[in-house]
Amino acid sequence: MDDVDAVTRAVLTASRLLVAVSARSLAEVEERVTLPQFRMLVVLSTRGATKLVTLADALQVAPSTAMRMIDRLIAAGLADRQANPDNRRETVLRLTEEGRRTVEDVTGSRRAEIAGIVARLAPDQRAALVDALTAFNEAGGEPLAPAADDTEPYPLGWVDSPVVRGA
């Protein structure tokens, strides 16, 4: 068997596990937030107040789709619209405190479950996994996730990734 095939199968299996972890972390909010809406909350969480067109670009959706999504999030009390302080003719979108808590809760749940899985690995396996995943992420153009106590915005890589661009 070609080693590329073996690695691909292992990554696909890990991907299924990570999707399951993500689904479980969203289960507590799924009655209020869909996965695409949660993605929008994450973008607003990392970028702060954002114009609709910029938000649509970051999510790679049409502005009309982004408008429908943000309207639902506003109705749910997770986001709001405000006049842009730099240009009163523009409107910016941002998270409410409840929206910020939602992102923190889902992300914290996901982080805790992944930490539990990683804790079951031997120390040398954890070190090898860090090396392998770092190389994999770099090859895919994805930035490293922030540390738990990192206060800097997290670049999501959804748009900038060469894989997404079709390169």
PLY file of the C-alpha trace (Angstrom):
ply
format ascii 1.0
element vertex 167
property float x
property float y
property float z
element edge 166
property int vertex1
property int vertex2
end_header
0.00 0.00 0.00
1.22 3.46 -0.90
2.04 5.51 2.21
0.00 8.44 0.82
-3.05 6.16 0.79
-2.39 4.97 4.35
-2.00 8.53 5.61
-5.10 9.64 3.70
-7.15 6.87 5.29
-5.83 7.77 8.76
-6.63 11.47 8.23
-10.12 10.64 6.96
-10.72 8.52 10.05
-9.45 11.33 12.30
-11.68 13.73 10.37
-14.73 11.60 11.18
-13.76 11.66 14.86
-13.32 15.43 14.83
-16.65 15.94 13.03
-18.32 13.80 15.71
-16.67 15.88 18.46
-17.83 19.06 16.70
-21.37 17.74 16.35
-21.51 16.83 20.04
-20.22 20.28 21.03
-22.95 21.91 18.93
-25.69 19.63 20.27
-26.32 21.88 23.27
-27.14 24.85 21.00
-28.47 23.10 17.89
-32.07 24.14 18.55
-30.98 27.78 18.21
-27.98 27.68 15.89
-27.18 25.72 12.74
-23.61 24.78 11.82
-23.38 27.54 9.15
-24.75 30.06 11.66
-22.20 28.91 14.23
-19.47 29.46 11.65
-20.77 33.00 11.27
-20.66 33.49 15.04
-17.05 32.28 15.06
-16.09 34.74 12.31
-17.73 37.59 14.22
-16.01 36.41 17.39
-12.57 36.45 15.79
-12.93 39.57 13.64
-15.11 41.78 15.79
-17.54 44.27 14.24
-17.72 43.43 10.54
-19.54 44.71 7.46
-21.96 42.28 5.80
-19.96 42.02 2.57
-16.77 41.24 4.49
-18.61 38.62 6.54
-20.06 37.02 3.39
-16.57 36.91 1.82
-15.09 35.29 4.93
-17.80 32.60 4.85
-17.68 32.28 1.05
-21.43 32.86 0.70
-23.49 35.41 -1.22
-24.28 38.61 0.67
-28.02 37.75 0.48
-27.30 34.42 2.20
-25.21 36.16 4.85
-28.05 38.66 5.37
-30.59 35.88 5.99
-28.17 34.14 8.38
-27.42 37.31 10.35
-31.13 38.18 10.53
-31.76 34.83 12.22
-28.86 35.35 14.62
-30.16 38.83 15.48
-33.64 37.41 16.10
-32.07 34.80 18.41
-30.26 37.53 20.37
-26.80 36.30 19.35
-25.76 39.21 17.09
-26.76 42.80 16.41
-26.36 45.63 13.91
-24.84 49.00 14.71
-23.87 52.09 12.78
-20.18 51.99 11.85
-18.48 54.55 14.12
-16.03 55.35 11.28
-18.74 55.82 8.64
-22.29 56.44 9.85
-23.72 55.40 6.45
-22.46 51.84 7.00
-23.76 49.17 9.30
-21.53 46.68 11.09
-22.49 43.36 12.61
-21.20 42.09 15.92
-21.83 39.46 18.56
-23.98 40.16 21.57
-22.77 38.98 24.96
-25.00 35.91 24.56
-23.44 35.22 21.15
-19.96 35.49 22.63
-20.91 33.06 25.42
-22.33 30.64 22.85
-19.04 30.59 20.92
-17.04 30.21 24.14
-19.26 27.39 25.44
-19.22 25.37 22.21
-15.49 25.92 21.71
-14.77 25.05 25.35
-16.78 21.85 25.09
-14.95 20.88 21.90
-11.56 21.68 23.44
-12.36 19.62 26.57
-13.41 16.56 24.60
-10.34 16.72 22.35
-8.12 17.18 25.43
-9.66 14.04 26.92
-8.84 12.05 23.80
-5.29 13.43 23.63
-4.74 12.68 27.33
-5.23 8.96 26.58
-2.15 9.01 24.32
1.32 8.30 25.61
3.61 11.36 25.84
5.68 10.27 22.82
2.49 9.75 20.79
1.31 13.25 21.72
4.63 14.75 20.60
4.48 12.83 17.32
0.87 13.95 16.80
1.81 17.60 17.31
4.59 17.28 14.75
2.41 15.43 12.24
-0.59 17.73 12.58
1.56 20.85 12.45
3.09 19.65 9.18
-0.36 18.68 7.85
-1.85 22.08 8.75
1.08 23.93 7.19
0.74 21.87 3.99
-2.94 22.81 3.88
-2.34 26.48 4.63
-4.24 26.41 7.93
-2.90 28.56 10.79
-2.26 26.99 14.17
-5.20 27.21 16.58
-4.67 29.67 19.42
-3.67 28.61 22.91
-6.49 28.49 25.47
-5.34 31.79 27.02
-4.55 33.57 23.73
-6.45 36.87 23.38
-5.43 37.61 19.77
-8.01 37.09 16.99
-7.70 33.70 15.36
-7.18 33.75 11.58
-9.60 31.10 10.36
-7.92 30.23 7.08
-11.22 29.41 5.34
-10.62 31.94 2.60
-6.84 32.13 2.53
-6.25 28.40 2.28
-4.73 27.33 -1.06
-7.01 24.28 -0.97
-10.12 26.49 -0.75
-8.81 28.76 -3.52
-8.40 25.73 -5.75
-4.63 26.06 -5.97
0 1
1 2
2 3
3 4
4 5
5 6
6 7
7 8
8 9
9 10
10 11
11 12
12 13
13 14
14 15
15 16
16 17
17 18
18 19
19 20
20 21
21 22
22 23
23 24
24 25
25 26
26 27
27 28
28 29
29 30
30 31
31 32
32 33
33 34
34 35
35 36
36 37
37 38
38 39
39 40
40 41
41 42
42 43
43 44
44 45
45 46
46 47
47 48
48 49
49 50
50 51
51 52
52 53
53 54
54 55
55 56
56 57
57 58
58 59
59 60
60 61
61 62
62 63
63 64
64 65
65 66
66 67
67 68
68 69
69 70
70 71
71 72
72 73
73 74
74 75
75 76
76 77
77 78
78 79
79 80
80 81
81 82
82 83
83 84
84 85
85 86
86 87
87 88
88 89
89 90
90 91
91 92
92 93
93 94
94 95
95 96
96 97
97 98
98 99
99 100
100 101
101 102
102 103
103 104
104 105
105 106
106 107
107 108
108 109
109 110
110 111
111 112
112 113
113 114
114 115
115 116
116 117
117 118
118 119
119 120
120 121
121 122
122 123
123 124
124 125
125 126
126 127
127 128
128 129
129 130
130 131
131 132
132 133
133 134
134 135
135 136
136 137
137 138
138 139
139 140
140 141
141 142
142 143
143 144
144 145
145 146
146 147
147 148
148 149
149 150
150 151
151 152
152 153
153 154
154 155
155 156
156 157
157 158
158 159
159 160
160 161
161 162
162 163
163 164
164 165
165 166
